[in-house]
Amino acid sequence: MLEALSLNFMQNALLAGILVSIACGVVGTLT
């Protein structure tokens, strides 16, 4: 777990995935 947190790439990938999933959910509910 510490190894994953130490990698900025992993943090950015997880954050991007969460933001994309939220964005898709919002767009899905609006359309």
NUFI-970909 format. One record per atom (N, C-alpha, C, O, CB): residue number from 0; chain; x, y, z. Coordinates in Angstrom, 1 decimal. Each point is the difference from the previous one (the first is absolute). Last residue first. Glycine has a CB too. Example, Ala and Ser with C-alpha at 12.3 -4.5 7.8 and 13.67 -1.06 7.14 Angstrom:
<1,A,<12.8,-2.2,7.1>>;
<1,A,<0.9,1.1,0.0>>;
<1,A,<-0.8,1.1,0.8>>;
<1,A,<0.5,1.1,0.1>>;
<1,A,<0.7,-1.7,-2.3>>;
<0,A,<-0.9,-5.1,2.1>>;
<0,A,<-0.9,1.2,0.0>>;
<0,A,<0.9,1.2,0.0>>;
<0,A,<1.0,0.0,0.7>>;
<0,A,<-2.9,-1.2,0.5>>;
//
This chain:
<30,A,<-28.8,13.3,-18.9>>;
<30,A,<-0.5,-0.2,-1.3>>;
<30,A,<-1.2,-1.0,0.0>>;
<30,A,<-0.5,-0.3,-1.0>>;
<30,A,<2.8,0.7,0.1>>;
<29,A,<0.0,0.9,4.9>>;
<29,A,<-0.6,1.2,-0.6>>;
<29,A,<-0.6,-0.3,-1.4>>;
<29,A,<-1.0,0.6,-0.3>>;
<29,A,<2.7,0.7,1.6>>;
<28,A,<0.5,-4.7,1.3>>;
<28,A,<-1.2,0.4,0.7>>;
<28,A,<-0.6,1.2,-0.7>>;
<28,A,<-1.3,0.1,0.0>>;
<28,A,<2.2,-1.0,2.2>>;
<27,A,<3.3,-0.7,-3.7>>;
<27,A,<-1.0,-1.0,-0.3>>;
<27,A,<-1.4,0.4,0.7>>;
<27,A,<-1.0,-0.3,-0.6>>;
<27,A,<2.8,-1.4,0.5>>;
<26,A,<2.0,4.4,0.8>>;
<26,A,<-0.5,0.1,-1.4>>;
<26,A,<-1.1,-1.0,-0.3>>;
<26,A,<-0.9,0.3,-0.7>>;
<26,A,<3.2,0.5,0.0>>;
<25,A,<-0.2,-1.2,4.9>>;
<25,A,<-0.7,1.3,-0.1>>;
<25,A,<-0.6,0.2,-1.4>>;
<25,A,<-1.2,0.3,-0.1>>;
<25,A,<2.7,0.7,1.9>>;
<24,A,<1.4,-4.7,-1.1>>;
<24,A,<-1.3,-0.2,0.7>>;
<24,A,<-0.9,1.3,0.0>>;
<24,A,<-1.2,-0.2,-0.2>>;
<24,A,<2.4,-1.4,1.7>>;
<23,A,<3.1,1.7,-3.4>>;
<23,A,<-0.8,-0.9,-0.8>>;
<23,A,<-1.4,-0.2,0.7>>;
<23,A,<-1.0,0.0,-0.7>>;
<23,A,<3.0,-1.1,-0.3>>;
<22,A,<1.4,3.4,3.3>>;
<22,A,<-0.5,0.9,-1.1>>;
<22,A,<-1.0,-0.8,-0.9>>;
<22,A,<-1.0,0.5,-0.4>>;
<22,A,<3.2,0.7,0.4>>;
<21,A,<0.0,-3.5,3.6>>;
<21,A,<-1.0,1.0,0.5>>;
<21,A,<-0.6,0.8,-1.2>>;
<21,A,<-1.2,0.2,-0.1>>;
<21,A,<2.4,-0.1,2.3>>;
<20,A,<2.3,-3.0,-3.2>>;
<20,A,<-1.2,-0.8,0.4>>;
<20,A,<-1.1,0.9,0.5>>;
<20,A,<-1.2,-0.2,-0.4>>;
<20,A,<2.6,-1.7,0.9>>;
<19,A,<2.8,3.8,-1.5>>;
<19,A,<-0.7,-0.4,-1.3>>;
<19,A,<-1.3,-0.8,0.4>>;
<19,A,<-1.0,0.2,-0.7>>;
<19,A,<3.2,-0.3,-0.5>>;
<18,A,<0.6,1.4,4.7>>;
<18,A,<-0.6,1.2,-0.6>>;
<18,A,<-0.8,-0.4,-1.2>>;
<18,A,<-1.1,0.5,-0.2>>;
<18,A,<3.0,0.9,1.1>>;
<17,A,<0.6,-4.8,1.2>>;
<17,A,<-1.1,0.4,0.8>>;
<17,A,<-0.7,1.2,-0.6>>;
<17,A,<-1.3,0.0,0.0>>;
<17,A,<2.5,-0.8,2.1>>;
<16,A,<2.7,-0.6,-4.2>>;
<16,A,<-1.0,-1.1,-0.1>>;
<16,A,<-1.3,0.4,0.8>>;
<16,A,<-1.1,-0.1,-0.5>>;
<16,A,<2.9,-1.6,0.1>>;
<15,A,<2.1,4.4,0.8>>;
<15,A,<-0.6,0.2,-1.3>>;
<15,A,<-1.2,-1.0,-0.2>>;
<15,A,<-1.0,0.4,-0.5>>;
<15,A,<3.2,0.4,-0.4>>;
<14,A,<0.4,-1.2,4.8>>;
<14,A,<-0.8,1.2,0.0>>;
<14,A,<-0.7,0.2,-1.3>>;
<14,A,<-1.2,0.4,0.0>>;
<14,A,<2.8,0.6,1.6>>;
<13,A,<1.4,-4.6,-1.4>>;
<13,A,<-1.2,-0.2,0.9>>;
<13,A,<-0.9,1.2,0.0>>;
<13,A,<-1.2,-0.1,-0.1>>;
<13,A,<2.5,-1.5,1.5>>;
<12,A,<2.8,2.0,-3.6>>;
<12,A,<-0.9,-0.9,-0.8>>;
<12,A,<-1.2,-0.3,0.8>>;
<12,A,<-1.1,0.0,-0.5>>;
<12,A,<3.1,-1.0,-0.5>>;
<11,A,<1.3,3.7,3.0>>;
<11,A,<-0.7,0.7,-1.1>>;
<11,A,<-0.9,-0.9,-0.7>>;
<11,A,<-1.1,0.4,-0.4>>;
<11,A,<3.1,1.1,0.1>>;
<10,A,<0.6,-3.4,3.6>>;
<10,A,<-0.9,0.9,0.6>>;
<10,A,<-0.8,0.8,-1.1>>;
<10,A,<-1.2,0.1,0.1>>;
<10,A,<2.7,0.2,1.9>>;
<9,A,<2.0,-3.2,-3.3>>;
<9,A,<-1.1,-0.8,0.5>>;
<9,A,<-1.1,1.0,0.6>>;
<9,A,<-1.2,-0.3,-0.2>>;
<9,A,<2.7,-1.7,0.7>>;
<8,A,<2.5,3.9,-2.0>>;
<8,A,<-0.8,-0.5,-1.1>>;
<8,A,<-1.2,-0.8,0.5>>;
<8,A,<-1.1,0.2,-0.6>>;
<8,A,<3.2,-0.3,-0.8>>;
<7,A,<1.1,1.7,4.5>>;
<7,A,<-0.9,1.1,-0.5>>;
<7,A,<-0.9,-0.5,-1.1>>;
<7,A,<-1.1,0.4,-0.1>>;
<7,A,<2.8,1.3,0.8>>;
<6,A,<0.6,-4.7,3.2>>;
<6,A,<0.1,0.2,-1.4>>;
<6,A,<-1.0,1.1,-0.4>>;
<6,A,<-1.2,-0.3,0.1>>;
<6,A,<2.0,-2.1,-0.6>>;
<5,A,<-0.4,0.6,4.9>>;
<5,A,<1.2,0.7,-0.3>>;
<5,A,<0.1,0.4,-1.5>>;
<5,A,<0.9,0.8,-0.4>>;
<5,A,<0.2,-2.0,2.4>>;
<4,A,<-4.6,-1.5,-0.3>>;
<4,A,<-0.2,1.4,0.4>>;
<4,A,<1.2,0.8,-0.3>>;
<4,A,<-0.1,1.3,-0.2>>;
<4,A,<-1.4,-2.0,2.0>>;
<3,A,<1.6,-3.9,-2.5>>;
<3,A,<-0.9,0.6,-1.0>>;
<3,A,<-0.2,1.5,0.3>>;
<3,A,<-0.1,0.8,-0.9>>;
<3,A,<-1.1,-3.0,0.7>>;
<2,A,<3.9,-0.4,3.2>>;
<2,A,<0.6,0.1,-1.3>>;
<2,A,<-0.9,0.7,-1.0>>;
<2,A,<0.5,0.8,-0.8>>;
<2,A,<0.9,-2.9,1.3>>;
<1,A,<-3.1,1.0,3.7>>;
<1,A,<0.9,1.2,0.1>>;
<1,A,<0.7,0.2,-1.4>>;
<1,A,<0.3,1.1,-0.3>>;
<1,A,<0.1,-1.5,2.8>>;
<0,A,<-3.1,-3.4,-2.0>>;
<0,A,<-0.8,1.2,0.0>>;
<0,A,<0.9,1.3,0.0>>;
<0,A,<-0.3,0.9,-0.7>>;
<0,A,<-1.6,-2.2,1.9>>;
//
